[in-house]
Amino acid sequence: MLKRGAEDTLCLMETRRGRESFDHPFPLVSLRRVSRFYRPDRPALFDVSLDIWRGEFVYVTGASGAGKSTFLRVLHLAEPPDTGALFVNGHDVADLRRGAISVLRCSMGVVFQDFRLVDDLSAAGNVALPLEVRGASSAEIERRVEEALERVGMGGRGAEPAGGLSGGEQQRVAIARALVGDPEIILADEPTGSLDAFSANVVLDMLEGVSRRGTTIVLATHDRMLIAARPHRVVALEGGRLIGMSSTGGETTARSGAAV
């Protein structure tokens, strides 16, 4: 089991290693015939094979119950595949111990539809939480939190209570929290689903900006208008199966057992 200080050091090393290998030929994330079952007769994911490359912006789309959230949980290493193999940054996750999985998760940021902020904490306090868990120093936390809030247009507002912010502002804080650890990949689960059109566009602008700087974005959504207006690679799920994929927003069928 890794001690806190060692784990924090390895978190920074893992993130740095991934950044330095931006042009490495292997994918950032690779799924090989991955299935996940909550009930034997109804897979949440079934036989999914897929590669996600560094710096990509990928939509994961499908109706409610298609498997989008389960897909993100598997990528976040929060739930293991029941069958198949998952590789992250070249590591076969099945071969890793719990401490090593924690290290890999340091290279990931997560954004939720319902923000999941602590209302009684300030905006800065919420953004600081991932760094506090890692045991970062107070000086580093202060510096990185200020930088993250600036990146999402919330500079100078870190002292405001999160519960008093608008929905769009809360989602900006949630994105800052995902960014503060300098992740290689951000997993966003319906991040615009509870926002008005203006706030949704602001959030997409921010995520696209993060993607242009080299961070991989995997965004789950059922909003076809959003996908049409902001074309990126699309992965389509239905009943837990990969049924289609395209590079610009249109769909082409793809066999679920083959990597795409």
Secondary structure, DSSP 8 states (H G I E B T S, - for coil): ---HHHHHHHHHHHHHHHHHTTT-SS-SEEEEEEEEEEETTEEEEEEEEEEE-TT-EEEEE-STTSSHHHHHHHHTTSS--SEEEEEETTEEGGG--HHHHHHHHTTEEEEETT----TTSBHHHHHHHHHHHHT--HHHHHHHHHHHHHHTT-TT-TTSBGGGS-HHHHHHHHHHHHHTT--SEEEEESTTTTS-HHHHHHHHHHHHHHHHTT-EEEEEE--HHHHHHS--EEEEEETTEEEEEESSS--EE--TTS--
